[in-house]
Amino acid sequence: MRLLLALLALSAAAAPTPSTISQRVATWKSMPGYFSLYYDPAAGKLYLEIDKWGKEFLFQDSLPAGVGSNDLGLDRGQQIQPLPDFEPTWCVIATPPIGVSTPQAFRDW
């Protein structure tokens, strides 16, 4: 029993717990924004600070494969059908050494 109490006392004294969020995230990588993000490299975790309680906001959670991964079959009620095979076709992709503005190209087209 004394050994258990001594171990508990040592563990409590050895690791002080930060009392505020600011103290806890002080050594983490900070990414400020509408909702600030904090990355803890030791744990490999990303934390989202939500500090705008009572206000509406949009939140989208997506799969690691990205948006539009319909081939995963996760879109409820949709049927997946393979595309027909295309005949082999030669094509040439030319990349000129000049920049082209996409909006300007569509305006000119």
ROKEVO-125420 format. One record per residue: x, y, z of N, C-alpha, C in turn; residue number from 1. Coordinates in Angstrom, 3 decimals, decimal comma. Layout:
N
@n_u:X	n_v:Y	n_w:Z	ca_u:X	ca_v:Y	ca_w:Z	c_u:X	c_v:Y	c_w:Z	k:NUM $
...
//
This chain:
109
@n_u:0,830	n_v:-1,200	n_w:0,000	ca_u:0,000	ca_v:0,000	ca_w:0,000	c_u:0,866	c_v:1,252	c_w:0,000	k:1 $
@n_u:1,928	n_v:1,263	n_w:0,838	ca_u:2,812	ca_v:2,430	ca_w:0,886	c_u:3,509	c_v:2,641	c_w:-0,451	k:2 $
@n_u:3,881	n_v:1,521	n_w:-1,111	ca_u:4,542	ca_v:1,615	ca_w:-2,411	c_u:3,604	c_v:2,246	c_w:-3,443	k:3 $
@n_u:2,354	n_v:1,849	n_w:-3,439	ca_u:1,374	ca_v:2,403	ca_w:-4,362	c_u:1,174	c_v:3,895	c_w:-4,128	k:4 $
@n_u:1,072	n_v:4,309	n_w:-2,867	ca_u:0,913	ca_v:5,734	ca_w:-2,557	c_u:2,151	c_v:6,521	c_w:-2,975	k:5 $
@n_u:3,336	n_v:5,939	n_w:-2,763	ca_u:4,571	ca_v:6,624	ca_w:-3,154	c_u:4,642	c_v:6,788	c_w:-4,666	k:6 $
@n_u:4,248	n_v:5,760	n_w:-5,430	ca_u:4,253	ca_v:5,860	ca_w:-6,885	c_u:3,253	c_v:6,885	c_w:-7,388	k:7 $
@n_u:2,090	n_v:6,934	n_w:-6,797	ca_u:1,090	ca_v:7,932	ca_w:-7,180	c_u:1,586	c_v:9,348	c_w:-6,895	k:8 $
@n_u:2,223	n_v:9,537	n_w:-5,751	ca_u:2,746	ca_v:10,858	ca_w:-5,396	c_u:3,857	c_v:11,278	c_w:-6,350	k:9 $
@n_u:4,728	n_v:10,350	n_w:-6,713	ca_u:5,817	ca_v:10,667	ca_w:-7,646	c_u:5,292	c_v:10,978	c_w:-9,038	k:10 $
@n_u:4,319	n_v:10,214	n_w:-9,507	ca_u:3,789	ca_v:10,461	ca_w:-10,850	c_u:3,042	c_v:11,781	c_w:-10,913	k:11 $
@n_u:2,364	n_v:12,141	n_w:-9,867	ca_u:1,635	ca_v:13,422	ca_w:-9,850	c_u:2,600	c_v:14,593	c_w:-9,796	k:12 $
@n_u:3,703	n_v:14,443	n_w:-9,089	ca_u:4,675	ca_v:15,534	ca_w:-8,964	c_u:5,566	c_v:15,637	c_w:-10,189	k:13 $
@n_u:5,792	n_v:14,534	n_w:-10,900	ca_u:6,736	ca_v:14,523	ca_w:-12,010	c_u:6,187	c_v:15,198	c_w:-13,261	k:14 $
@n_u:4,925	n_v:15,116	n_w:-13,517	ca_u:4,363	ca_v:15,632	ca_w:-14,768	c_u:3,247	c_v:16,625	c_w:-14,485	k:15 $
@n_u:3,588	n_v:17,925	n_w:-14,362	ca_u:2,523	ca_v:18,904	ca_w:-14,160	c_u:1,671	c_v:19,030	c_w:-15,424	k:16 $
@n_u:0,396	n_v:19,060	n_w:-15,248	ca_u:-0,529	ca_v:19,169	ca_w:-16,362	c_u:-0,775	c_v:20,642	c_w:-16,667	k:17 $
@n_u:-0,651	n_v:21,045	n_w:-17,955	ca_u:-0,947	ca_v:22,439	ca_w:-18,297	c_u:-2,373	c_v:22,789	c_w:-17,893	k:18 $
@n_u:-2,536	n_v:23,989	n_w:-17,340	ca_u:-3,857	ca_v:24,367	ca_w:-16,845	c_u:-4,703	c_v:25,077	c_w:-17,892	k:19 $
@n_u:-4,090	n_v:25,575	n_w:-18,960	ca_u:-4,863	ca_v:26,260	ca_w:-19,995	c_u:-4,541	c_v:25,665	c_w:-21,363	k:20 $
@n_u:-5,410	n_v:25,919	n_w:-22,317	ca_u:-5,173	ca_v:25,450	ca_w:-23,688	c_u:-3,917	c_v:26,110	c_w:-24,243	k:21 $
@n_u:-3,731	n_v:27,393	n_w:-23,957	ca_u:-2,550	ca_v:28,112	ca_w:-24,451	c_u:-1,256	c_v:27,455	c_w:-23,979	k:22 $
@n_u:-1,225	n_v:27,012	n_w:-22,731	ca_u:-0,035	ca_v:26,345	ca_w:-22,220	c_u:0,165	c_v:24,987	c_w:-22,900	k:23 $
@n_u:-0,929	n_v:24,272	n_w:-23,123	ca_u:-0,822	ca_v:22,939	ca_w:-23,725	c_u:-0,320	c_v:23,017	c_w:-25,164	k:24 $
@n_u:-0,769	n_v:23,999	n_w:-25,935	ca_u:-0,415	ca_v:24,080	ca_w:-27,353	c_u:0,796	c_v:24,966	c_w:-27,618	k:25 $
@n_u:1,454	n_v:25,427	n_w:-26,580	ca_u:2,577	ca_v:26,367	ca_w:-26,745	c_u:3,697	c_v:25,808	c_w:-27,613	k:26 $
@n_u:3,971	n_v:24,515	n_w:-27,546	ca_u:5,069	ca_v:23,933	ca_w:-28,325	c_u:4,588	c_v:23,282	c_w:-29,617	k:27 $
@n_u:3,284	n_v:23,283	n_w:-29,870	ca_u:2,743	ca_v:22,667	ca_w:-31,075	c_u:2,774	c_v:23,654	c_w:-32,231	k:28 $
@n_u:2,700	n_v:23,150	n_w:-33,463	ca_u:2,641	ca_v:24,005	ca_w:-34,640	c_u:1,241	c_v:24,613	c_w:-34,724	k:29 $
@n_u:1,187	n_v:25,929	n_w:-34,788	ca_u:-0,088	ca_v:26,643	ca_w:-34,827	c_u:-0,405	c_v:27,063	c_w:-36,256	k:30 $
@n_u:-1,664	n_v:26,848	n_w:-36,666	ca_u:-2,129	ca_v:27,261	ca_w:-37,984	c_u:-3,387	c_v:28,097	c_w:-37,793	k:31 $
@n_u:-3,223	n_v:29,422	n_w:-37,618	ca_u:-4,387	ca_v:30,274	ca_w:-37,356	c_u:-5,304	c_v:30,375	c_w:-38,564	k:32 $
@n_u:-6,580	n_v:30,541	n_w:-38,278	ca_u:-7,586	ca_v:30,683	ca_w:-39,316	c_u:-8,926	c_v:30,959	c_w:-38,668	k:33 $
@n_u:-10,005	n_v:30,786	n_w:-39,435	ca_u:-11,333	ca_v:30,987	ca_w:-38,861	c_u:-11,490	c_v:30,094	c_w:-37,629	k:34 $
@n_u:-11,073	n_v:28,852	n_w:-37,775	ca_u:-10,885	ca_v:27,957	ca_w:-36,639	c_u:-9,405	c_v:27,589	c_w:-36,640	k:35 $
@n_u:-8,712	n_v:27,880	n_w:-35,572	ca_u:-7,286	ca_v:27,597	ca_w:-35,513	c_u:-7,037	c_v:26,095	c_w:-35,409	k:36 $
@n_u:-5,960	n_v:25,662	n_w:-36,046	ca_u:-5,539	ca_v:24,269	ca_w:-35,984	c_u:-4,222	c_v:24,195	c_w:-35,223	k:37 $
@n_u:-4,031	n_v:23,119	n_w:-34,492	ca_u:-2,787	ca_v:22,884	ca_w:-33,762	c_u:-2,330	c_v:21,462	c_w:-34,050	k:38 $
@n_u:-1,049	n_v:21,335	n_w:-34,423	ca_u:-0,500	ca_v:20,015	ca_w:-34,726	c_u:0,481	c_v:19,619	c_w:-33,636	k:39 $
@n_u:0,236	n_v:18,459	n_w:-33,026	ca_u:1,120	ca_v:17,899	ca_w:-31,999	c_u:2,008	c_v:16,862	c_w:-32,678	k:40 $
@n_u:3,278	n_v:17,208	n_w:-32,996	ca_u:4,137	ca_v:16,265	ca_w:-33,717	c_u:4,489	c_v:15,027	c_w:-32,899	k:41 $
@n_u:4,527	n_v:15,141	n_w:-31,581	ca_u:4,863	ca_v:13,986	ca_w:-30,746	c_u:3,788	c_v:12,904	c_w:-30,846	k:42 $
@n_u:2,526	n_v:13,312	n_w:-30,880	ca_u:1,424	ca_v:12,358	ca_w:-30,956	c_u:0,956	c_v:12,134	c_w:-32,395	k:43 $
@n_u:1,383	n_v:13,022	n_w:-33,311	ca_u:0,932	ca_v:12,915	ca_w:-34,695	c_u:-0,538	c_v:13,236	c_w:-34,850	k:44 $
@n_u:-1,048	n_v:14,165	n_w:-34,029	ca_u:-2,476	ca_v:14,497	ca_w:-34,055	c_u:-2,682	c_v:15,964	c_w:-34,405	k:45 $
@n_u:-3,807	n_v:16,238	n_w:-35,049	ca_u:-4,199	ca_v:17,583	ca_w:-35,425	c_u:-5,445	c_v:17,942	c_w:-34,629	k:46 $
@n_u:-5,412	n_v:19,103	n_w:-33,987	ca_u:-6,533	ca_v:19,538	ca_w:-33,150	c_u:-7,161	c_v:20,784	c_w:-33,752	k:47 $
@n_u:-8,485	n_v:20,866	n_w:-33,695	ca_u:-9,259	ca_v:21,992	ca_w:-34,192	c_u:-9,826	c_v:22,733	c_w:-32,996	k:48 $
@n_u:-9,513	n_v:24,019	n_w:-32,901	ca_u:-10,032	ca_v:24,830	ca_w:-31,795	c_u:-11,322	c_v:25,507	c_w:-32,244	k:49 $
@n_u:-12,416	n_v:25,147	n_w:-31,616	ca_u:-13,707	ca_v:25,766	ca_w:-31,929	c_u:-13,990	c_v:26,782	c_w:-30,829	k:50 $
@n_u:-13,891	n_v:28,052	n_w:-31,189	ca_u:-14,078	ca_v:29,113	ca_w:-30,201	c_u:-15,218	c_v:30,062	c_w:-30,561	k:51 $
@n_u:-16,014	n_v:29,700	n_w:-31,560	ca_u:-17,133	ca_v:30,547	ca_w:-31,983	c_u:-18,446	c_v:29,834	c_w:-31,671	k:52 $
@n_u:-18,698	n_v:29,626	n_w:-30,412	ca_u:-19,919	ca_v:28,949	ca_w:-29,990	c_u:-21,116	c_v:29,835	c_w:-30,253	k:53 $
@n_u:-22,208	n_v:29,240	n_w:-30,696	ca_u:-23,434	ca_v:29,992	ca_w:-30,938	c_u:-23,500	c_v:30,612	c_w:-32,320	k:54 $
@n_u:-22,476	n_v:30,416	n_w:-33,159	ca_u:-22,491	ca_v:30,929	ca_w:-34,526	c_u:-22,554	c_v:29,761	c_w:-35,486	k:55 $
@n_u:-23,263	n_v:29,966	n_w:-36,606	ca_u:-23,367	ca_v:28,912	ca_w:-37,602	c_u:-22,110	c_v:28,885	c_w:-38,463	k:56 $
@n_u:-21,721	n_v:27,682	n_w:-38,890	ca_u:-20,596	ca_v:27,518	ca_w:-39,798	c_u:-20,766	c_v:26,218	c_w:-40,559	k:57 $
@n_u:-20,100	n_v:26,107	n_w:-41,690	ca_u:-20,137	ca_v:24,885	ca_w:-42,483	c_u:-18,961	c_v:24,010	c_w:-42,101	k:58 $
@n_u:-19,201	n_v:22,718	n_w:-41,959	ca_u:-18,137	ca_v:21,772	ca_w:-41,657	c_u:-18,298	c_v:20,586	c_w:-42,583	k:59 $
@n_u:-17,224	n_v:20,219	n_w:-43,259	ca_u:-17,254	ca_v:19,062	ca_w:-44,150	c_u:-16,189	c_v:18,087	c_w:-43,709	k:60 $
@n_u:-16,613	n_v:16,896	n_w:-43,454	ca_u:-15,698	ca_v:15,816	ca_w:-43,119	c_u:-15,633	c_v:14,913	c_w:-44,334	k:61 $
@n_u:-14,430	n_v:14,608	n_w:-44,815	ca_u:-14,332	ca_v:13,795	ca_w:-46,026	c_u:-13,400	c_v:12,619	c_w:-45,799	k:62 $
@n_u:-13,449	n_v:11,707	n_w:-46,727	ca_u:-12,608	ca_v:10,527	ca_w:-46,660	c_u:-11,186	c_v:10,873	c_w:-47,102	k:63 $
@n_u:-10,193	n_v:10,139	n_w:-46,626	ca_u:-8,815	ca_v:10,394	ca_w:-47,049	c_u:-8,615	c_v:10,237	c_w:-48,550	k:64 $
@n_u:-9,464	n_v:9,462	n_w:-49,228	ca_u:-9,323	ca_v:9,268	ca_w:-50,671	c_u:-9,723	c_v:10,530	c_w:-51,431	k:65 $
@n_u:-10,432	n_v:11,443	n_w:-50,792	ca_u:-10,776	ca_v:12,703	ca_w:-51,425	c_u:-12,214	c_v:12,761	c_w:-51,909	k:66 $
@n_u:-12,587	n_v:13,927	n_w:-52,346	ca_u:-13,937	ca_v:14,157	ca_w:-52,837	c_u:-14,073	c_v:13,519	c_w:-54,216	k:67 $
@n_u:-15,202	n_v:12,912	n_w:-54,473	ca_u:-15,446	ca_v:12,345	ca_w:-55,796	c_u:-14,960	c_v:10,922	c_w:-55,946	k:68 $
@n_u:-14,694	n_v:10,239	n_w:-54,863	ca_u:-14,236	ca_v:8,855	ca_w:-54,955	c_u:-15,434	c_v:7,911	c_w:-55,001	k:69 $
@n_u:-16,254	n_v:8,057	n_w:-56,028	ca_u:-17,466	ca_v:7,248	ca_w:-56,139	c_u:-17,161	c_v:5,768	c_w:-56,327	k:70 $
@n_u:-15,964	n_v:5,466	n_w:-56,819	ca_u:-15,638	ca_v:4,061	ca_w:-57,032	c_u:-15,548	c_v:3,286	c_w:-55,724	k:71 $
@n_u:-15,523	n_v:3,991	n_w:-54,592	ca_u:-15,487	ca_v:3,309	ca_w:-53,307	c_u:-16,842	c_v:2,712	c_w:-52,944	k:72 $
@n_u:-17,897	n_v:3,142	n_w:-53,598	ca_u:-19,224	ca_v:2,610	ca_w:-53,313	c_u:-19,826	c_v:3,148	c_w:-52,037	k:73 $
@n_u:-19,397	n_v:4,315	n_w:-51,601	ca_u:-19,891	ca_v:4,861	ca_w:-50,347	c_u:-21,031	c_v:5,847	c_w:-50,523	k:74 $
@n_u:-21,368	n_v:6,156	n_w:-51,761	ca_u:-22,498	ca_v:7,051	ca_w:-52,001	c_u:-23,764	c_v:6,221	c_w:-51,966	k:75 $
@n_u:-24,572	n_v:6,435	n_w:-50,973	ca_u:-25,757	ca_v:5,607	ca_w:-50,764	c_u:-26,745	c_v:5,738	c_w:-51,910	k:76 $
@n_u:-27,273	n_v:4,609	n_w:-52,323	ca_u:-28,317	ca_v:4,599	ca_w:-53,334	c_u:-27,829	c_v:4,744	c_w:-54,758	k:77 $
@n_u:-26,543	n_v:4,855	n_w:-54,971	ca_u:-26,025	ca_v:5,001	ca_w:-56,325	c_u:-25,461	c_v:3,676	c_w:-56,808	k:78 $
@n_u:-25,624	n_v:3,421	n_w:-58,091	ca_u:-25,082	ca_v:2,207	ca_w:-58,682	c_u:-23,797	c_v:2,555	c_w:-59,424	k:79 $
@n_u:-22,839	n_v:1,672	n_w:-59,311	ca_u:-21,549	ca_v:1,881	ca_w:-59,966	c_u:-21,493	c_v:0,993	c_w:-61,196	k:80 $
@n_u:-21,202	n_v:1,586	n_w:-62,329	ca_u:-21,089	ca_v:0,831	ca_w:-63,560	c_u:-19,747	c_v:1,153	c_w:-64,200	k:81 $
@n_u:-19,067	n_v:0,140	n_w:-64,708	ca_u:-17,773	ca_v:0,405	ca_w:-65,346	c_u:-17,958	c_v:1,166	c_w:-66,657	k:82 $
@n_u:-16,979	n_v:1,984	n_w:-66,992	ca_u:-16,995	ca_v:2,689	ca_w:-68,264	c_u:-16,621	c_v:1,720	c_w:-69,374	k:83 $
@n_u:-17,155	n_v:1,935	n_w:-70,580	ca_u:-16,751	ca_v:1,064	ca_w:-71,686	c_u:-15,290	c_v:1,322	c_w:-72,043	k:84 $
@n_u:-14,630	n_v:0,289	n_w:-72,575	ca_u:-13,242	ca_v:0,458	ca_w:-73,000	c_u:-13,195	c_v:1,378	c_w:-74,216	k:85 $
@n_u:-12,234	n_v:2,244	n_w:-74,241	ca_u:-12,035	ca_v:3,139	ca_w:-75,369	c_u:-10,980	c_v:2,549	c_w:-76,294	k:86 $
@n_u:-11,137	n_v:2,834	n_w:-77,568	ca_u:-10,131	ca_v:2,406	ca_w:-78,528	c_u:-8,847	c_v:3,181	c_w:-78,261	k:87 $
@n_u:-7,688	n_v:2,544	n_w:-78,388	ca_u:-6,429	ca_v:3,284	ca_w:-78,203	c_u:-6,343	c_v:4,429	c_w:-79,213	k:88 $
@n_u:-5,979	n_v:5,590	n_w:-78,727	ca_u:-5,901	ca_v:6,783	ca_w:-79,562	c_u:-4,622	c_v:7,535	c_w:-79,230	k:89 $
@n_u:-3,935	n_v:7,961	n_w:-80,267	ca_u:-2,742	ca_v:8,776	ca_w:-80,063	c_u:-3,166	c_v:10,205	c_w:-79,772	k:90 $
@n_u:-2,465	n_v:10,853	n_w:-78,892	ca_u:-2,721	ca_v:12,266	ca_w:-78,656	c_u:-1,400	c_v:12,946	c_w:-78,344	k:91 $
@n_u:-1,354	n_v:14,236	n_w:-78,600	ca_u:-0,164	ca_v:15,037	ca_w:-78,338	c_u:-0,553	c_v:16,127	c_w:-77,351	k:92 $
@n_u:0,210	n_v:16,240	n_w:-76,297	ca_u:-0,027	ca_v:17,297	ca_w:-75,316	c_u:1,134	c_v:18,275	c_w:-75,440	k:93 $
@n_u:0,826	n_v:19,491	n_w:-75,827	ca_u:1,848	ca_v:20,516	ca_w:-75,991	c_u:1,749	c_v:21,510	c_w:-74,850	k:94 $
@n_u:2,860	n_v:21,798	n_w:-74,243	ca_u:2,889	ca_v:22,789	ca_w:-73,166	c_u:3,818	c_v:23,917	c_w:-73,594	k:95 $
@n_u:3,248	n_v:25,009	n_w:-74,085	ca_u:4,089	ca_v:26,123	ca_w:-74,539	c_u:4,798	c_v:26,780	c_w:-73,352	k:96 $
@n_u:5,923	n_v:27,419	n_w:-73,594	ca_u:6,687	ca_v:28,054	ca_w:-72,510	c_u:6,124	c_v:29,406	c_w:-72,084	k:97 $
@n_u:4,827	n_v:29,607	n_w:-72,255	ca_u:4,189	ca_v:30,853	ca_w:-71,837	c_u:3,047	c_v:30,528	c_w:-70,880	k:98 $
@n_u:2,687	n_v:31,477	n_w:-70,053	ca_u:1,570	ca_v:31,293	ca_w:-69,143	c_u:0,269	c_v:31,705	c_w:-69,787	k:99 $
@n_u:-0,806	n_v:30,997	n_w:-69,477	ca_u:-2,126	ca_v:31,321	ca_w:-70,004	c_u:-3,084	c_v:31,404	c_w:-68,829	k:100 $
@n_u:-3,756	n_v:32,515	n_w:-68,711	ca_u:-4,751	ca_v:32,690	ca_w:-67,664	c_u:-6,011	c_v:31,936	c_w:-68,056	k:101 $
@n_u:-6,475	n_v:31,034	n_w:-67,204	ca_u:-7,678	ca_v:30,253	ca_w:-67,508	c_u:-8,892	c_v:31,164	c_w:-67,705	k:102 $
@n_u:-9,160	n_v:32,139	n_w:-66,805	ca_u:-10,314	ca_v:33,017	ca_w:-67,047	c_u:-10,210	c_v:33,776	c_w:-68,379	k:103 $
@n_u:-8,980	n_v:34,227	n_w:-68,707	ca_u:-8,814	ca_v:34,971	ca_w:-69,960	c_u:-9,029	c_v:34,048	c_w:-71,153	k:104 $
@n_u:-8,567	n_v:32,817	n_w:-71,075	ca_u:-8,753	ca_v:31,870	ca_w:-72,179	c_u:-10,236	c_v:31,628	c_w:-72,419	k:105 $
@n_u:-11,034	n_v:31,479	n_w:-71,355	ca_u:-12,454	ca_v:31,269	ca_w:-71,527	c_u:-13,166	c_v:32,528	c_w:-72,037	k:106 $
@n_u:-12,693	n_v:33,708	n_w:-71,627	ca_u:-13,277	ca_v:34,937	ca_w:-72,156	c_u:-12,995	c_v:35,063	c_w:-73,659	k:107 $
@n_u:-11,777	n_v:34,716	n_w:-74,069	ca_u:-11,405	ca_v:34,804	ca_w:-75,494	c_u:-12,080	c_v:33,729	c_w:-76,318	k:108 $
@n_u:-12,422	n_v:32,614	n_w:-75,715	ca_u:-13,025	ca_v:31,504	ca_w:-76,446	c_u:-14,445	c_v:31,836	c_w:-76,752	k:109 $
//
